[in-house]
Amino acid sequence: QIEQLEKEKEDARKLAREEIEHEKGELRNKISSLNDEIAKINENQELHMTQLYS
């Protein structure tokens, strides 16, 4: 009985770890995408400022 509970506990722990790693991967992708978007916005802003003052 105790061995069964320990196995279930370990399985649940492994599953939780896998889910967390998956979510971390998704968050890394979102962060990367947002950083790309910020870089594009900054480039456009610099371009507009250059055009405005030229």
CHARMM internal coordinates of N, CA and C (Angstrom, degrees):
IC EDIT
DIST 1 N 1 CA 1.4723
DIST 1 CA 1 C 1.5347
ANGL 1 N 1 CA 1 C 110.82
DIST 1 C 2 N 1.3277
ANGL 1 CA 1 C 2 N 116.15
DIHE 1 N 1 CA 1 C 2 N -49.55
DIST 2 N 2 CA 1.4652
ANGL 1 C 2 N 2 CA 120.08
DIHE 1 CA 1 C 2 N 2 CA -179.29
DIST 2 CA 2 C 1.5267
ANGL 2 N 2 CA 2 C 110.30
DIHE 1 C 2 N 2 CA 2 C -64.58
DIST 2 C 3 N 1.3410
ANGL 2 CA 2 C 3 N 116.31
DIHE 2 N 2 CA 2 C 3 N -41.31
DIST 3 N 3 CA 1.4644
ANGL 2 C 3 N 3 CA 120.17
DIHE 2 CA 2 C 3 N 3 CA 178.73
DIST 3 CA 3 C 1.5243
ANGL 3 N 3 CA 3 C 110.78
DIHE 2 C 3 N 3 CA 3 C -60.63
DIST 3 C 4 N 1.3225
ANGL 3 CA 3 C 4 N 116.16
DIHE 3 N 3 CA 3 C 4 N -40.70
DIST 4 N 4 CA 1.4675
ANGL 3 C 4 N 4 CA 121.04
DIHE 3 CA 3 C 4 N 4 CA 179.00
DIST 4 CA 4 C 1.5311
ANGL 4 N 4 CA 4 C 110.56
DIHE 3 C 4 N 4 CA 4 C -62.81
DIST 4 C 5 N 1.3229
ANGL 4 CA 4 C 5 N 116.16
DIHE 4 N 4 CA 4 C 5 N -44.55
DIST 5 N 5 CA 1.4660
ANGL 4 C 5 N 5 CA 120.36
DIHE 4 CA 4 C 5 N 5 CA 179.27
DIST 5 CA 5 C 1.5266
ANGL 5 N 5 CA 5 C 111.26
DIHE 4 C 5 N 5 CA 5 C -64.14
DIST 5 C 6 N 1.3372
ANGL 5 CA 5 C 6 N 116.12
DIHE 5 N 5 CA 5 C 6 N -39.73
DIST 6 N 6 CA 1.4656
ANGL 5 C 6 N 6 CA 119.77
DIHE 5 CA 5 C 6 N 6 CA 178.56
DIST 6 CA 6 C 1.5244
ANGL 6 N 6 CA 6 C 110.93
DIHE 5 C 6 N 6 CA 6 C -64.81
DIST 6 C 7 N 1.3360
ANGL 6 CA 6 C 7 N 116.39
DIHE 6 N 6 CA 6 C 7 N -39.46
DIST 7 N 7 CA 1.4668
ANGL 6 C 7 N 7 CA 120.51
DIHE 6 CA 6 C 7 N 7 CA 178.00
DIST 7 CA 7 C 1.5284
ANGL 7 N 7 CA 7 C 110.36
DIHE 6 C 7 N 7 CA 7 C -64.70
DIST 7 C 8 N 1.3261
ANGL 7 CA 7 C 8 N 116.73
DIHE 7 N 7 CA 7 C 8 N -44.93
DIST 8 N 8 CA 1.4667
ANGL 7 C 8 N 8 CA 120.46
DIHE 7 CA 7 C 8 N 8 CA 178.64
DIST 8 CA 8 C 1.5297
ANGL 8 N 8 CA 8 C 110.94
DIHE 7 C 8 N 8 CA 8 C -61.70
DIST 8 C 9 N 1.3237
ANGL 8 CA 8 C 9 N 115.34
DIHE 8 N 8 CA 8 C 9 N -40.27
DIST 9 N 9 CA 1.4658
ANGL 8 C 9 N 9 CA 120.36
DIHE 8 CA 8 C 9 N 9 CA 178.99
DIST 9 CA 9 C 1.5315
ANGL 9 N 9 CA 9 C 110.14
DIHE 8 C 9 N 9 CA 9 C -63.22
DIST 9 C 10 N 1.3344
ANGL 9 CA 9 C 10 N 116.69
DIHE 9 N 9 CA 9 C 10 N -44.67
DIST 10 N 10 CA 1.4673
ANGL 9 C 10 N 10 CA 121.01
DIHE 9 CA 9 C 10 N 10 CA 179.88
DIST 10 CA 10 C 1.5308
ANGL 10 N 10 CA 10 C 110.95
DIHE 9 C 10 N 10 CA 10 C -65.55
DIST 10 C 11 N 1.3367
ANGL 10 CA 10 C 11 N 116.62
DIHE 10 N 10 CA 10 C 11 N -40.46
DIST 11 N 11 CA 1.4654
ANGL 10 C 11 N 11 CA 120.49
DIHE 10 CA 10 C 11 N 11 CA 177.88
DIST 11 CA 11 C 1.5270
ANGL 11 N 11 CA 11 C 110.89
DIHE 10 C 11 N 11 CA 11 C -62.58
DIST 11 C 12 N 1.3246
ANGL 11 CA 11 C 12 N 116.28
DIHE 11 N 11 CA 11 C 12 N -42.45
DIST 12 N 12 CA 1.4638
ANGL 11 C 12 N 12 CA 120.84
DIHE 11 CA 11 C 12 N 12 CA 178.77
DIST 12 CA 12 C 1.5259
ANGL 12 N 12 CA 12 C 110.24
DIHE 11 C 12 N 12 CA 12 C -64.20
DIST 12 C 13 N 1.3147
ANGL 12 CA 12 C 13 N 115.95
DIHE 12 N 12 CA 12 C 13 N -39.43
DIST 13 N 13 CA 1.4682
ANGL 12 C 13 N 13 CA 121.19
DIHE 12 CA 12 C 13 N 13 CA 178.91
DIST 13 CA 13 C 1.5349
ANGL 13 N 13 CA 13 C 110.40
DIHE 12 C 13 N 13 CA 13 C -63.50
DIST 13 C 14 N 1.3397
ANGL 13 CA 13 C 14 N 116.29
DIHE 13 N 13 CA 13 C 14 N -44.16
DIST 14 N 14 CA 1.4716
ANGL 13 C 14 N 14 CA 120.94
DIHE 13 CA 13 C 14 N 14 CA 178.68
DIST 14 CA 14 C 1.5237
ANGL 14 N 14 CA 14 C 110.78
DIHE 13 C 14 N 14 CA 14 C -62.30
DIST 14 C 15 N 1.3254
ANGL 14 CA 14 C 15 N 115.98
DIHE 14 N 14 CA 14 C 15 N -44.08
DIST 15 N 15 CA 1.4629
ANGL 14 C 15 N 15 CA 120.57
DIHE 14 CA 14 C 15 N 15 CA 179.77
DIST 15 CA 15 C 1.5255
ANGL 15 N 15 CA 15 C 110.63
DIHE 14 C 15 N 15 CA 15 C -61.94
DIST 15 C 16 N 1.3171
ANGL 15 CA 15 C 16 N 116.67
DIHE 15 N 15 CA 15 C 16 N -44.17
DIST 16 N 16 CA 1.4672
ANGL 15 C 16 N 16 CA 120.89
DIHE 15 CA 15 C 16 N 16 CA 179.05
DIST 16 CA 16 C 1.5239
ANGL 16 N 16 CA 16 C 110.03
DIHE 15 C 16 N 16 CA 16 C -61.47
DIST 16 C 17 N 1.3326
ANGL 16 CA 16 C 17 N 116.87
DIHE 16 N 16 CA 16 C 17 N -41.97
DIST 17 N 17 CA 1.4658
ANGL 16 C 17 N 17 CA 121.43
DIHE 16 CA 16 C 17 N 17 CA 178.90
DIST 17 CA 17 C 1.5256
ANGL 17 N 17 CA 17 C 110.75
DIHE 16 C 17 N 17 CA 17 C -61.16
DIST 17 C 18 N 1.3436
ANGL 17 CA 17 C 18 N 116.36
DIHE 17 N 17 CA 17 C 18 N -44.49
DIST 18 N 18 CA 1.4668
ANGL 17 C 18 N 18 CA 120.86
DIHE 17 CA 17 C 18 N 18 CA 179.18
DIST 18 CA 18 C 1.5244
ANGL 18 N 18 CA 18 C 110.98
DIHE 17 C 18 N 18 CA 18 C -61.85
DIST 18 C 19 N 1.3245
ANGL 18 CA 18 C 19 N 116.41
DIHE 18 N 18 CA 18 C 19 N -43.64
DIST 19 N 19 CA 1.4655
ANGL 18 C 19 N 19 CA 120.31
DIHE 18 CA 18 C 19 N 19 CA 179.59
DIST 19 CA 19 C 1.5252
ANGL 19 N 19 CA 19 C 110.96
DIHE 18 C 19 N 19 CA 19 C -63.34
DIST 19 C 20 N 1.3248
ANGL 19 CA 19 C 20 N 116.52
DIHE 19 N 19 CA 19 C 20 N -41.07
DIST 20 N 20 CA 1.4678
ANGL 19 C 20 N 20 CA 120.73
DIHE 19 CA 19 C 20 N 20 CA 179.22
DIST 20 CA 20 C 1.5264
ANGL 20 N 20 CA 20 C 110.06
DIHE 19 C 20 N 20 CA 20 C -63.99
DIST 20 C 21 N 1.3316
ANGL 20 CA 20 C 21 N 117.39
DIHE 20 N 20 CA 20 C 21 N -44.24
DIST 21 N 21 CA 1.4664
ANGL 20 C 21 N 21 CA 120.56
DIHE 20 CA 20 C 21 N 21 CA 179.33
DIST 21 CA 21 C 1.5271
ANGL 21 N 21 CA 21 C 110.86
DIHE 20 C 21 N 21 CA 21 C -61.95
DIST 21 C 22 N 1.3240
ANGL 21 CA 21 C 22 N 116.22
DIHE 21 N 21 CA 21 C 22 N -39.90
DIST 22 N 22 CA 1.4663
ANGL 21 C 22 N 22 CA 120.46
DIHE 21 CA 21 C 22 N 22 CA 178.25
DIST 22 CA 22 C 1.5300
ANGL 22 N 22 CA 22 C 110.28
DIHE 21 C 22 N 22 CA 22 C -62.88
DIST 22 C 23 N 1.3196
ANGL 22 CA 22 C 23 N 116.47
DIHE 22 N 22 CA 22 C 23 N -46.26
DIST 23 N 23 CA 1.4672
ANGL 22 C 23 N 23 CA 120.79
DIHE 22 CA 22 C 23 N 23 CA 179.59
DIST 23 CA 23 C 1.5222
ANGL 23 N 23 CA 23 C 111.01
DIHE 22 C 23 N 23 CA 23 C -64.14
DIST 23 C 24 N 1.3358
ANGL 23 CA 23 C 24 N 117.24
DIHE 23 N 23 CA 23 C 24 N -38.24
DIST 24 N 24 CA 1.4628
ANGL 23 C 24 N 24 CA 120.59
DIHE 23 CA 23 C 24 N 24 CA 177.28
DIST 24 CA 24 C 1.5264
ANGL 24 N 24 CA 24 C 110.23
DIHE 23 C 24 N 24 CA 24 C -61.08
DIST 24 C 25 N 1.3265
ANGL 24 CA 24 C 25 N 116.68
DIHE 24 N 24 CA 24 C 25 N -41.49
DIST 25 N 25 CA 1.4634
ANGL 24 C 25 N 25 CA 120.83
DIHE 24 CA 24 C 25 N 25 CA 178.15
DIST 25 CA 25 C 1.5188
ANGL 25 N 25 CA 25 C 111.42
DIHE 24 C 25 N 25 CA 25 C -61.84
DIST 25 C 26 N 1.3282
ANGL 25 CA 25 C 26 N 116.10
DIHE 25 N 25 CA 25 C 26 N -44.34
DIST 26 N 26 CA 1.4669
ANGL 25 C 26 N 26 CA 119.94
DIHE 25 CA 25 C 26 N 26 CA 178.62
DIST 26 CA 26 C 1.5245
ANGL 26 N 26 CA 26 C 110.94
DIHE 25 C 26 N 26 CA 26 C -62.67
DIST 26 C 27 N 1.3269
ANGL 26 CA 26 C 27 N 117.02
DIHE 26 N 26 CA 26 C 27 N -41.62
DIST 27 N 27 CA 1.4689
ANGL 26 C 27 N 27 CA 120.56
DIHE 26 CA 26 C 27 N 27 CA 179.34
DIST 27 CA 27 C 1.5245
ANGL 27 N 27 CA 27 C 111.24
DIHE 26 C 27 N 27 CA 27 C -66.03
DIST 27 C 28 N 1.3269
ANGL 27 CA 27 C 28 N 116.82
DIHE 27 N 27 CA 27 C 28 N -39.21
DIST 28 N 28 CA 1.4762
ANGL 27 C 28 N 28 CA 119.42
DIHE 27 CA 27 C 28 N 28 CA 176.56
DIST 28 CA 28 C 1.5234
ANGL 28 N 28 CA 28 C 110.24
DIHE 27 C 28 N 28 CA 28 C -60.08
DIST 28 C 29 N 1.3336
ANGL 28 CA 28 C 29 N 116.60
DIHE 28 N 28 CA 28 C 29 N -43.01
DIST 29 N 29 CA 1.4674
ANGL 28 C 29 N 29 CA 120.41
DIHE 28 CA 28 C 29 N 29 CA 178.89
DIST 29 CA 29 C 1.5209
ANGL 29 N 29 CA 29 C 111.33
DIHE 28 C 29 N 29 CA 29 C -62.87
DIST 29 C 30 N 1.3321
ANGL 29 CA 29 C 30 N 117.19
DIHE 29 N 29 CA 29 C 30 N -42.70
DIST 30 N 30 CA 1.4649
ANGL 29 C 30 N 30 CA 120.85
DIHE 29 CA 29 C 30 N 30 CA 179.00
DIST 30 CA 30 C 1.5247
ANGL 30 N 30 CA 30 C 110.86
DIHE 29 C 30 N 30 CA 30 C -63.72
DIST 30 C 31 N 1.3325
ANGL 30 CA 30 C 31 N 116.67
DIHE 30 N 30 CA 30 C 31 N -42.49
DIST 31 N 31 CA 1.4646
ANGL 30 C 31 N 31 CA 120.85
DIHE 30 CA 30 C 31 N 31 CA 179.03
DIST 31 CA 31 C 1.5261
ANGL 31 N 31 CA 31 C 110.00
DIHE 30 C 31 N 31 CA 31 C -62.20
DIST 31 C 32 N 1.3056
ANGL 31 CA 31 C 32 N 116.69
DIHE 31 N 31 CA 31 C 32 N -44.12
DIST 32 N 32 CA 1.4613
ANGL 31 C 32 N 32 CA 121.00
DIHE 31 CA 31 C 32 N 32 CA 179.12
DIST 32 CA 32 C 1.5229
ANGL 32 N 32 CA 32 C 110.92
DIHE 31 C 32 N 32 CA 32 C -60.95
DIST 32 C 33 N 1.3200
ANGL 32 CA 32 C 33 N 115.73
DIHE 32 N 32 CA 32 C 33 N -43.80
DIST 33 N 33 CA 1.4621
ANGL 32 C 33 N 33 CA 121.16
DIHE 32 CA 32 C 33 N 33 CA 178.78
DIST 33 CA 33 C 1.5268
ANGL 33 N 33 CA 33 C 111.12
DIHE 32 C 33 N 33 CA 33 C -62.75
DIST 33 C 34 N 1.3254
ANGL 33 CA 33 C 34 N 116.76
DIHE 33 N 33 CA 33 C 34 N -42.98
DIST 34 N 34 CA 1.4691
ANGL 33 C 34 N 34 CA 120.49
DIHE 33 CA 33 C 34 N 34 CA 178.67
DIST 34 CA 34 C 1.5232
ANGL 34 N 34 CA 34 C 111.17
DIHE 33 C 34 N 34 CA 34 C -65.63
DIST 34 C 35 N 1.3245
ANGL 34 CA 34 C 35 N 117.21
DIHE 34 N 34 CA 34 C 35 N -39.01
DIST 35 N 35 CA 1.4649
ANGL 34 C 35 N 35 CA 120.05
DIHE 34 CA 34 C 35 N 35 CA 177.11
DIST 35 CA 35 C 1.5242
ANGL 35 N 35 CA 35 C 111.13
DIHE 34 C 35 N 35 CA 35 C -62.94
DIST 35 C 36 N 1.3373
ANGL 35 CA 35 C 36 N 117.09
DIHE 35 N 35 CA 35 C 36 N -39.91
DIST 36 N 36 CA 1.4699
ANGL 35 C 36 N 36 CA 120.77
DIHE 35 CA 35 C 36 N 36 CA 176.01
DIST 36 CA 36 C 1.5194
ANGL 36 N 36 CA 36 C 110.59
DIHE 35 C 36 N 36 CA 36 C -61.78
DIST 36 C 37 N 1.3286
ANGL 36 CA 36 C 37 N 115.59
DIHE 36 N 36 CA 36 C 37 N -43.56
DIST 37 N 37 CA 1.4632
ANGL 36 C 37 N 37 CA 120.79
DIHE 36 CA 36 C 37 N 37 CA -179.85
DIST 37 CA 37 C 1.5321
ANGL 37 N 37 CA 37 C 110.78
DIHE 36 C 37 N 37 CA 37 C -63.13
DIST 37 C 38 N 1.3178
ANGL 37 CA 37 C 38 N 116.75
DIHE 37 N 37 CA 37 C 38 N -42.44
DIST 38 N 38 CA 1.4682
ANGL 37 C 38 N 38 CA 121.22
DIHE 37 CA 37 C 38 N 38 CA 178.30
DIST 38 CA 38 C 1.5263
ANGL 38 N 38 CA 38 C 110.13
DIHE 37 C 38 N 38 CA 38 C -61.99
DIST 38 C 39 N 1.3240
ANGL 38 CA 38 C 39 N 116.93
DIHE 38 N 38 CA 38 C 39 N -43.41
DIST 39 N 39 CA 1.4670
ANGL 38 C 39 N 39 CA 120.83
DIHE 38 CA 38 C 39 N 39 CA 179.68
DIST 39 CA 39 C 1.5250
ANGL 39 N 39 CA 39 C 110.58
DIHE 38 C 39 N 39 CA 39 C -60.62
DIST 39 C 40 N 1.3348
ANGL 39 CA 39 C 40 N 117.22
DIHE 39 N 39 CA 39 C 40 N -42.68
DIST 40 N 40 CA 1.4716
ANGL 39 C 40 N 40 CA 120.84
DIHE 39 CA 39 C 40 N 40 CA 178.73
DIST 40 CA 40 C 1.5253
ANGL 40 N 40 CA 40 C 111.05
DIHE 39 C 40 N 40 CA 40 C -64.29
DIST 40 C 41 N 1.3196
ANGL 40 CA 40 C 41 N 116.52
DIHE 40 N 40 CA 40 C 41 N -42.76
DIST 41 N 41 CA 1.4672
ANGL 40 C 41 N 41 CA 120.80
DIHE 40 CA 40 C 41 N 41 CA 179.34
DIST 41 CA 41 C 1.5256
ANGL 41 N 41 CA 41 C 109.73
DIHE 40 C 41 N 41 CA 41 C -61.86
DIST 41 C 42 N 1.3249
ANGL 41 CA 41 C 42 N 116.70
DIHE 41 N 41 CA 41 C 42 N -43.61
DIST 42 N 42 CA 1.4653
ANGL 41 C 42 N 42 CA 120.59
DIHE 41 CA 41 C 42 N 42 CA 179.23
DIST 42 CA 42 C 1.5230
ANGL 42 N 42 CA 42 C 111.36
DIHE 41 C 42 N 42 CA 42 C -62.88
DIST 42 C 43 N 1.3394
ANGL 42 CA 42 C 43 N 116.60
DIHE 42 N 42 CA 42 C 43 N -41.79
DIST 43 N 43 CA 1.4662
ANGL 42 C 43 N 43 CA 120.40
DIHE 42 CA 42 C 43 N 43 CA 177.24
DIST 43 CA 43 C 1.5214
ANGL 43 N 43 CA 43 C 110.57
DIHE 42 C 43 N 43 CA 43 C -60.88
DIST 43 C 44 N 1.3275
ANGL 43 CA 43 C 44 N 116.48
DIHE 43 N 43 CA 43 C 44 N -46.03
DIST 44 N 44 CA 1.4647
ANGL 43 C 44 N 44 CA 120.54
DIHE 43 CA 43 C 44 N 44 CA -179.88
DIST 44 CA 44 C 1.5225
ANGL 44 N 44 CA 44 C 111.13
DIHE 43 C 44 N 44 CA 44 C -63.44
DIST 44 C 45 N 1.3141
ANGL 44 CA 44 C 45 N 116.39
DIHE 44 N 44 CA 44 C 45 N -39.60
DIST 45 N 45 CA 1.4639
ANGL 44 C 45 N 45 CA 120.56
DIHE 44 CA 44 C 45 N 45 CA 179.61
DIST 45 CA 45 C 1.5293
ANGL 45 N 45 CA 45 C 110.19
DIHE 44 C 45 N 45 CA 45 C -63.54
DIST 45 C 46 N 1.3308
ANGL 45 CA 45 C 46 N 116.42
DIHE 45 N 45 CA 45 C 46 N -44.49
DIST 46 N 46 CA 1.4632
ANGL 45 C 46 N 46 CA 120.21
DIHE 45 CA 45 C 46 N 46 CA 178.50
DIST 46 CA 46 C 1.5231
ANGL 46 N 46 CA 46 C 110.71
DIHE 45 C 46 N 46 CA 46 C -62.84
DIST 46 C 47 N 1.3182
ANGL 46 CA 46 C 47 N 116.41
DIHE 46 N 46 CA 46 C 47 N -41.15
DIST 47 N 47 CA 1.4650
ANGL 46 C 47 N 47 CA 120.80
DIHE 46 CA 46 C 47 N 47 CA 178.87
DIST 47 CA 47 C 1.5207
ANGL 47 N 47 CA 47 C 110.65
DIHE 46 C 47 N 47 CA 47 C -62.31
DIST 47 C 48 N 1.3193
ANGL 47 CA 47 C 48 N 117.26
DIHE 47 N 47 CA 47 C 48 N -44.86
DIST 48 N 48 CA 1.4656
ANGL 47 C 48 N 48 CA 121.01
DIHE 47 CA 47 C 48 N 48 CA 179.77
DIST 48 CA 48 C 1.5243
ANGL 48 N 48 CA 48 C 111.20
DIHE 47 C 48 N 48 CA 48 C -64.47
DIST 48 C 49 N 1.3328
ANGL 48 CA 48 C 49 N 116.87
DIHE 48 N 48 CA 48 C 49 N -40.23
DIST 49 N 49 CA 1.4651
ANGL 48 C 49 N 49 CA 120.33
DIHE 48 CA 48 C 49 N 49 CA 178.38
DIST 49 CA 49 C 1.5264
ANGL 49 N 49 CA 49 C 110.33
DIHE 48 C 49 N 49 CA 49 C -63.47
DIST 49 C 50 N 1.3330
ANGL 49 CA 49 C 50 N 115.84
DIHE 49 N 49 CA 49 C 50 N -41.66
DIST 50 N 50 CA 1.4651
ANGL 49 C 50 N 50 CA 120.37
DIHE 49 CA 49 C 50 N 50 CA 179.07
DIST 50 CA 50 C 1.5221
ANGL 50 N 50 CA 50 C 110.29
DIHE 49 C 50 N 50 CA 50 C -62.43
DIST 50 C 51 N 1.3215
ANGL 50 CA 50 C 51 N 116.40
DIHE 50 N 50 CA 50 C 51 N -44.12
DIST 51 N 51 CA 1.4711
ANGL 50 C 51 N 51 CA 120.56
DIHE 50 CA 50 C 51 N 51 CA 179.37
DIST 51 CA 51 C 1.5220
ANGL 51 N 51 CA 51 C 110.78
DIHE 50 C 51 N 51 CA 51 C -66.29
DIST 51 C 52 N 1.3073
ANGL 51 CA 51 C 52 N 116.57
DIHE 51 N 51 CA 51 C 52 N -37.99
DIST 52 N 52 CA 1.4595
ANGL 51 C 52 N 52 CA 121.48
DIHE 51 CA 51 C 52 N 52 CA -177.59
DIST 52 CA 52 C 1.5234
ANGL 52 N 52 CA 52 C 111.11
DIHE 51 C 52 N 52 CA 52 C -64.21
DIST 52 C 53 N 1.3231
ANGL 52 CA 52 C 53 N 116.87
DIHE 52 N 52 CA 52 C 53 N -39.63
DIST 53 N 53 CA 1.4622
ANGL 52 C 53 N 53 CA 120.51
DIHE 52 CA 52 C 53 N 53 CA -174.48
DIST 53 CA 53 C 1.5270
ANGL 53 N 53 CA 53 C 113.35
DIHE 52 C 53 N 53 CA 53 C -100.15
DIST 53 C 54 N 1.3281
ANGL 53 CA 53 C 54 N 117.43
DIHE 53 N 53 CA 53 C 54 N 11.62
DIST 54 N 54 CA 1.4662
ANGL 53 C 54 N 54 CA 118.47
DIHE 53 CA 53 C 54 N 54 CA 178.93
DIST 54 CA 54 C 1.5092
ANGL 54 N 54 CA 54 C 111.47
DIHE 53 C 54 N 54 CA 54 C -101.52
END
COOR INIT
IC SEED 1 N 1 CA 1 C
IC BUILD
